[in-house]
């Protein structure tokens, strides 16, 4: 990812991009119902290759340097062997020849192109393994999995690896400028993956609809749908996301300038993770998402494997969904409740609750605070959640949980039997907030009531101030397959003096 936005034209293109292969050349049709799991081991093997190339070529893979051309040759060799039609497109910038690699998968509608891209160059200061070996390698492994699965697509699928991004989006600009207007019009969507394995990662999606309402405006029409496709994947695995602006720092730039819808993932560069983001995603607050951004230490040691794994799978999900017309998320939904309408949750279902105030309810909550945020007035989606005593009252302690336990239980949910190797997963968002007069006996917890009652999630209190902040949880329900269950949510205040608030939102069970 480059440091600042530069949109210079005046790029010389030496080789035209080859036209898509006709649909008659498509491989045998094997249409998958869900995207595959991408092997992070394979993605890391590509990163090791790029590291070795940089090490053997002066420590970098920068524009005009031998390490960059060697990187192009490595990726091209992998794709050629996998059955792609590849073209190396050359351009000139700053007195040096640069290269883009374009790879077309046979088949699909040539007038409806889905393009997936990442820049392959590094800065001169280092090998560029996170920036952007990570996006380049994840895209490469997804492309190779397309080949292994002999994927038949309704859209024509094209991948691009860009040169000289670090010098101002030079390669991707060269590519877009080389296309006649009719060819640009055939590209209906562009997905950009630049830095997807940052060592202190965030999970940012390009804000196609400008729903965040900050910075740059929305992308071209259709960008919001690309953002939603990626968001659907992260929702299915219980990972919250945030929007990031189309601020011109990566290769989506020339595509959106040409009116092409765009989207993508970004795990963060030199910006610093906030405390709220660290609560939501883990990692270290006050520290850069990538402390080795544009430095010599951006090596294979500068990668978070979990982020790389999740994002590689998200790329595959987007490709499978958008290129084949498959809209089912990776794992069909068995049960879902956002609490925007009443669906039959029962307060104090056993008649044994002891709380004298702050009982759980489905409601539109009011915000409360006392030095720190306590009850959250915002939900994860919509306006309603499950919350302890939704009203604000005359003070923060008016409607908090007091005097013991409060509970609320779902209606009966019939879980399907799952085949060998299948899974059932419960995901939900939650928070627990309290002041320093709380104890470890205070909690929010989730239990599954089936043939047995099992606690699957607990967050205990402590004698410290804990601000309310939404977090995501994911737990396995595979052991309950084939049963009729209920979800029981409980919060406890062990004493009347302490101040405890809790909330739960967006409960979902998926099968995969």
C-alpha positions in Angstrom: 0.0 0.0 0.0 1.4 3.3 -1.0 1.8 6.2 1.5 -0.2 8.9 -0.3 -2.7 9.1 -3.1 -1.3 9.9 -6.6 -3.4 9.6 -9.7 -1.0 10.5 -12.6 -1.8 9.3 -16.0 0.8 9.5 -18.9 1.6 5.8 -18.6 3.0 3.9 -21.6 1.5 0.5 -22.2 3.5 -1.8 -24.4 1.3 -4.9 -24.5 -2.4 -5.1 -24.9 -4.4 -7.3 -22.5 -5.5 -10.5 -24.1 -9.3 -10.9 -24.6 -11.1 -13.4 -22.3 -11.2 -17.0 -23.4 -14.6 -18.0 -24.9 -17.1 -19.9 -22.8 -16.6 -23.0 -25.0 -13.2 -23.5 -23.5 -14.6 -23.8 -19.9 -13.7 -26.9 -17.9 -16.2 -29.4 -16.8 -18.9 -27.8 -14.6 -18.5 -28.4 -10.8 -20.5 -25.7 -9.0 -19.9 -25.7 -5.3 -22.7 -24.8 -2.8 -20.2 -23.0 -0.6 -16.7 -21.6 -0.9 -13.8 -23.8 0.0 -11.5 -23.3 3.0 -8.3 -21.9 1.7 -5.1 -23.4 3.2 -3.2 -20.8 5.1 -0.2 -23.1 4.9 -0.3 -22.8 1.1 -0.7 -19.0 1.3 2.3 -18.8 3.7 4.3 -21.0 1.3 3.8 -18.3 -1.4 4.9 -15.7 1.1 8.1 -17.7 1.8 8.8 -17.8 -2.0 8.4 -14.0 -2.2 10.7 -13.6 0.9 13.3 -15.8 -0.8 13.1 -13.7 -4.0 13.6 -10.5 -2.0 16.5 -11.9 -0.1 18.2 -13.0 -3.3 17.6 -9.6 -4.9 18.9 -6.9 -2.6 16.2 -7.3 0.0 13.2 -5.9 -1.9 10.8 -6.5 -4.8 10.4 -2.9 -5.9 9.5 -1.4 -9.3 12.4 -1.6 -11.7 14.4 -4.0 -9.5 15.1 -7.6 -10.3 13.2 -8.9 -7.3 9.9 -7.5 -8.8 10.3 -9.3 -12.1 11.2 -12.5 -10.3 8.0 -12.2 -8.3 6.0 -11.8 -11.5 7.6 -14.8 -13.0 6.9 -16.9 -9.8 3.2 -16.0 -9.8 2.9 -16.5 -13.6 4.5 -19.9 -13.4 1.9 -21.0 -10.8 -1.0 -19.8 -12.9 0.2 -21.1 -16.2 0.5 -24.6 -14.7 -3.1 -24.2 -13.3 -4.6 -23.5 -16.7 -5.0 -19.8 -16.7 -4.3 -17.6 -19.7 -1.7 -15.1 -18.5 -0.5 -11.9 -20.1 2.4 -9.8 -18.8 1.6 -6.1 -19.5 4.6 -3.7 -19.5 4.6 0.0 -18.7 7.2 2.6 -18.1 7.5 4.8 -15.0 10.4 6.9 -13.7 12.8 5.5 -16.4 12.2 1.9 -15.5 10.0 -0.8 -17.0 7.2 -2.1 -14.8 4.9 -5.1 -15.2 1.4 -6.1 -14.5 0.3 -9.8 -14.6 -3.2 -10.5 -15.9 -4.7 -14.0 -15.5 -8.0 -15.1 -17.1 -9.9 -18.2 -16.0 -11.7 -19.8 -19.0 -15.4 -19.5 -19.2 -18.1 -17.2 -17.9 -19.8 -14.3 -19.6 -17.1 -12.1 -21.3 -19.4 -9.1 -21.0 -19.7 -9.5 -17.2 -16.2 -9.6 -15.7 -15.4 -10.0 -12.0 -11.8 -8.8 -11.4 -9.7 -9.5 -8.3 -6.5 -7.6 -7.8 -3.5 -7.0 -5.5 -0.2 -5.1 -5.9 2.9 -7.3 -6.1 5.6 -4.7 -5.7 7.3 -3.7 -2.4 9.0 -0.5 -1.3 12.7 -0.4 -1.8 13.2 -0.5 2.0 12.1 -4.1 2.5 10.7 -7.3 1.1 7.0 -6.2 1.4 5.6 -9.5 2.8 2.5 -8.0 4.5 2.5 -5.0 2.1 1.6 -6.6 -0.2 2.8 -10.2 -0.4 -0.2 -11.0 1.8 -2.9 -9.9 -0.6 -0.9 -11.2 -3.6 -0.4 -14.6 -2.1 -4.0 -14.9 -0.8 -5.3 -14.1 -4.3 -2.9 -16.5 -5.9 -4.0 -19.4 -3.6 -7.7 -18.6 -4.3 -6.9 -18.6 -8.0 -5.2 -22.0 -7.7 -8.2 -23.3 -5.7 -10.5 -22.2 -8.5 -8.4 -24.4 -10.8 -8.3 -27.4 -8.4 -12.1 -27.2 -8.1 -12.5 -26.7 -11.9 -14.9 -23.9 -11.0 -17.6 -23.1 -13.6 -18.5 -19.4 -13.3 -21.4 -17.4 -14.7 -19.2 -14.3 -14.7 -15.8 -14.2 -16.4 -13.2 -14.3 -13.7 -10.0 -12.3 -14.0 -7.1 -11.7 -11.6 -4.5 -9.0 -11.7 -1.2 -8.4 -9.9 -0.1 -4.8 -10.2 3.3 -3.2 -10.4 4.6 0.1 -9.0 1.6 0.6 -6.7 4.0 2.0 -4.1 4.9 4.8 -6.6 1.4 6.0 -7.1 -0.8 3.2 -8.4 1.2 3.2 -11.7 0.5 -0.4 -12.8 -3.2 -0.5 -12.1 -3.6 3.0 -13.7 -1.7 1.7 -16.8 -4.1 -1.3 -17.0 -7.3 0.7 -16.7 -6.0 3.4 -19.1 -5.1 0.7 -21.7 -8.7 -0.6 -21.9 -11.0 0.8 -24.5 -14.3 2.1 -23.1 -16.1 -1.0 -24.2 -13.7 -3.3 -22.3 -13.9 -1.1 -19.2 -17.6 -1.4 -19.3 -17.4 -5.2 -19.2 -15.7 -5.1 -15.7 -18.7 -5.1 -13.4 -16.8 -5.4 -10.1 -13.3 -5.1 -8.8 -12.1 -6.5 -5.5 -8.8 -5.2 -4.1 -6.8 -7.0 -1.4 -3.9 -4.9 -0.1 -2.4 -5.9 3.3 -4.6 -8.8 4.7 -2.2 -10.2 7.3 -1.1 -7.2 9.5 0.5 -8.4 12.8 -1.9 -6.3 15.0 -4.8 -6.7 12.7 -8.1 -4.9 12.2 -10.9 -6.1 10.0 -11.7 -3.3 7.7 -14.0 -3.4 4.6 -13.9 -0.6 2.0 -17.0 1.5 2.7 -18.9 1.1 -0.5 -22.0 2.9 0.6 -20.3 5.5 2.9 -22.4 4.2 5.8 -19.6 5.4 8.1 -20.3 8.9 7.0 -16.7 10.1 7.2 -14.0 11.0 4.7 -14.5 10.1 1.1 -18.0 9.4 -0.3 -19.3 6.1 -1.5 -17.9 4.0 -4.4 -19.6 3.7 -7.7 -23.0 2.1 -7.8 -22.6 -1.6 -6.9 -19.8 -1.0 -4.4 -22.2 -1.4 -1.4 -23.2 -4.9 -2.6 -19.5 -5.9 -2.7 -19.0 -4.6 0.8 -22.1 -6.5 2.0 -20.8 -9.8 0.4 -17.6 -9.6 2.4 -19.4 -8.5 5.5 -21.7 -11.6 5.1 -18.7 -13.8 5.4 -17.3 -12.2 8.5 -20.7 -12.2 10.1 -20.9 -15.9 9.5 -17.7 -16.5 11.5 -18.6 -14.0 14.2 -15.9 -11.4 13.4 -17.1 -7.8 13.5 -15.8 -5.4 10.8 -15.4 -1.6 10.3 -15.6 0.5 7.2 -12.5 2.1 5.7 -12.6 4.9 3.2 -11.8 4.9 -0.5 -9.0 7.3 0.2 -7.0 6.6 -2.9 -4.2 4.7 -1.2 -4.5 1.5 -3.2 -5.3 0.0 -6.6 -9.1 0.4 -6.4 -8.3 4.0 -7.3 -8.2 3.9 -11.1 -11.2 1.5 -11.1 -13.5 3.7 -9.2 -12.3 6.7 -11.2 -13.5 4.7 -14.3 -16.9 4.2 -12.6 -16.3 0.5 -11.8 -17.8 -0.8 -8.5 -15.1 -1.8 -6.0 -14.6 -3.4 -2.6 -12.0 -5.2 -0.5 -10.4 -6.0 2.8 -7.6 -4.1 4.7 -6.1 -5.1 8.0 -4.3 -1.8 8.7 -1.0 -0.1 8.1 0.6 2.7 10.1 -2.6 3.8 11.9 -2.9 2.8 15.5 -5.4 0.4 17.0 -7.8 2.0 19.5 -8.8 0.6 22.8 -12.2 -0.2 21.4 -10.8 -2.0 18.5 -8.5 -4.0 20.7 -11.5 -5.0 22.8 -13.3 -6.1 19.6 -10.5 -7.8 17.7 -7.8 -8.5 20.2 -4.2 -7.2 19.8 -2.6 -4.2 21.3 -4.2 -0.8 21.6 -2.1 2.3 20.9 0.2 0.3 18.6 0.2 0.4 14.8 -1.7 -2.3 13.0 1.6 -3.0 11.2 4.7 -1.7 13.0 6.9 -2.8 10.1 4.9 -0.9 7.4 7.3 0.1 4.6 10.3 -1.1 6.6 13.0 -3.7 6.3 11.2 -5.8 9.0 8.2 -6.5 6.8 9.3 -10.1 6.5 7.5 -13.4 6.9 7.7 -12.8 10.7 5.4 -9.8 10.2 2.2 -11.7 9.6 -0.7 -12.6 11.8 -1.7 -16.2 10.8 -5.3 -15.9 12.0 -6.0 -12.7 10.0 -4.3 -14.2 7.0 -6.4 -17.3 7.3 -9.7 -15.5 7.8 -9.1 -13.1 5.0 -8.0 -15.7 2.5 -11.2 -17.6 3.2 -13.2 -14.3 2.8 -11.6 -13.7 -0.6 -12.6 -17.2 -1.7 -16.1 -16.7 -0.4 -16.4 -13.4 -2.4 -15.1 -15.1 -5.5 -17.4 -18.1 -5.3 -20.4 -15.9 -4.4 -19.9 -13.2 -7.0 -18.5 -15.3 -9.9 -20.9 -18.2 -9.7 -24.1 -16.5 -8.5 -24.0 -18.6 -5.3 -25.5 -16.5 -2.5 -25.6 -19.0 0.3 -23.0 -18.0 3.0 -20.4 -20.6 4.0 -22.7 -22.5 6.3 -26.5 -22.3 6.0 -28.4 -20.4 8.7 -30.3 -22.6 11.1 -31.6 -19.8 13.4 -31.1 -16.1 13.5 -32.5 -13.3 15.7 -31.6 -9.6 15.6 -34.3 -8.7 18.1 -35.9 -6.1 15.8 -39.2 -8.0 16.3 -40.5 -10.1 19.2 -39.8 -13.7 18.5 -40.9 -15.4 21.7 -38.0 -15.0 24.1 -39.2 -15.6 27.7 -38.0 -13.5 30.7 -37.4 -15.5 33.9 -38.4 -18.8 32.3 -37.8 -21.0 35.3 -39.4 -18.6 37.8 -36.3 -18.5 39.9 -34.7 -15.2 39.0 -33.6 -13.2 42.1 -32.7 -9.8 40.6 -34.8 -7.0 42.0 -34.0 -4.6 39.2 -32.5 -4.6 35.7 -34.3 -7.7 34.4 -33.4 -8.7 30.9 -35.8 -7.5 28.2 -35.9 -7.0 24.4 -35.8 -3.3 24.1 -34.4 -0.1 22.5 -31.8 0.7 25.1 -30.9 4.1 26.6 -27.2 4.9 27.1 -25.9 5.2 30.7 -22.4 6.0 32.1 -20.6 6.7 35.3 -17.0 7.6 34.4 -17.1 4.9 31.8 -19.8 3.8 29.4 -22.1 1.3 31.1 -25.3 0.5 29.2 -24.8 0.9 25.5 -27.4 3.0 23.7 -26.4 1.6 20.3 -27.0 -2.0 19.2 -25.0 -4.1 16.7 -27.7 -3.9 14.2 -31.0 -2.1 14.1 -32.5 -0.5 17.3 -33.2 -3.5 19.6 -31.2 -6.0 21.6 -31.5 -8.0 24.8 -30.5 -5.7 27.6 -30.7 -5.5 31.4 -33.1 -2.7 32.3 -33.3 -0.7 29.1 -34.3 2.7 30.6 -31.7 5.2 31.7 -33.5 6.4 34.9 -32.3 9.2 37.1 -28.8 7.8 37.5 -26.6 5.1 36.0 -27.5 2.8 38.9 -31.3 3.1 38.6 -32.0 0.2 36.3 -28.8 -1.8 36.4 -28.9 -5.4 37.6 -29.4 -5.6 41.3 -29.7 -8.4 43.9 -28.9 -11.5 41.9 -29.6 -13.2 38.6 -31.8 -12.2 35.6 -32.4 -14.5 32.6 -34.1 -14.6 29.2 -34.6 -17.7 27.1 -35.2 -18.3 23.4 -38.0 -20.3 21.9 -37.3 -23.9 21.0 -34.8 -24.3 18.1 -34.5 -27.7 16.3 -30.9 -28.3 15.4 -30.3 -30.5 12.3 -28.2 -33.7 12.4 -24.9 -33.0 10.8 -22.8 -35.4 8.6 -19.4 -36.6 9.7 -17.1 -33.6 9.8 -20.0 -31.1 9.8 -20.4 -28.4 12.4 -23.0 -26.2 14.1 -21.8 -22.9 15.3 -23.5 -20.3 17.6 -22.4 -16.7 17.1 -23.6 -13.6 19.0 -22.5 -10.1 20.1 -22.3 -9.3 23.8 -21.0 -6.9 26.4 -20.6 -6.8 30.2 -20.0 -3.4 31.9 -19.4 -2.6 35.6 -17.7 -0.3 38.0 -14.9 -1.2 40.4 -17.3 -2.3 43.1 -18.1 -5.4 41.0 -16.7 -8.9 41.8 -15.8 -12.1 40.0 -19.2 -13.4 41.1 -20.9 -11.0 38.6 -21.2 -12.3 35.1 -23.0 -12.5 31.7 -23.2 -16.0 30.4 -24.9 -18.1 27.7 -26.2 -21.6 28.3 -27.7 -24.2 26.0 -30.7 -26.1 27.4 -31.1 -29.4 25.5 -31.1 -32.9 26.9 -28.5 -31.4 29.3 -27.8 -27.8 30.2 -24.4 -26.6 29.3 -22.7 -23.3 29.8 -21.0 -22.4 26.5 -19.9 -18.8 27.3 -19.1 -16.8 30.5 -17.6 -13.4 31.1 -17.0 -12.7 34.7 -16.7 -9.3 36.4 -13.8 -8.0 38.4 -13.1 -5.2 40.9 -12.3 -2.7 38.2 -14.1 -0.4 35.8 -15.1 -2.2 32.7 -16.6 0.0 29.9 -19.4 -1.4 27.8 -18.2 -2.4 24.3 -19.7 -4.9 21.8 -17.6 -8.0 21.3 -18.2 -11.1 19.2 -18.4 -14.7 20.4 -18.4 -18.0 18.5 -19.0 -21.4 20.1 -19.6 -24.9 18.8 -23.0 -26.5 19.1 -22.1 -29.6 17.2 -22.5 -31.7 20.4 -26.2 -30.7 20.3 -26.8 -31.8 16.7 -30.3 -33.3 16.3 -31.7 -31.9 19.5 -34.3 -29.4 20.3 -32.6 -26.7 22.3 -33.2 -23.3 23.8 -30.6 -20.5 24.3 -30.5 -19.1 27.9 -28.9 -15.8 28.5 -28.1 -14.8 32.1 -26.6 -11.8 34.0 -25.8 -11.7 37.6 -25.1 -9.0 40.2 -23.9 -10.6 43.4 -24.6 -7.6 45.6 -26.9 -4.6 45.6 -24.0 -2.1 45.9 -22.3 -3.0 42.6 -23.3 -1.6 39.2 -23.6 -4.2 36.4 -25.0 -3.9 32.9 -25.1 -6.5 30.1 -26.4 -6.9 26.5 -26.7 -9.5 23.8 -27.5 -9.0 20.1 -27.5 -10.7 16.7 -27.7 -14.3 17.7 -27.2 -16.8 14.9 -26.7 -20.6 14.5 -25.1 -21.8 11.3 -24.4 -25.3 9.8 -21.4 -26.1 7.7 
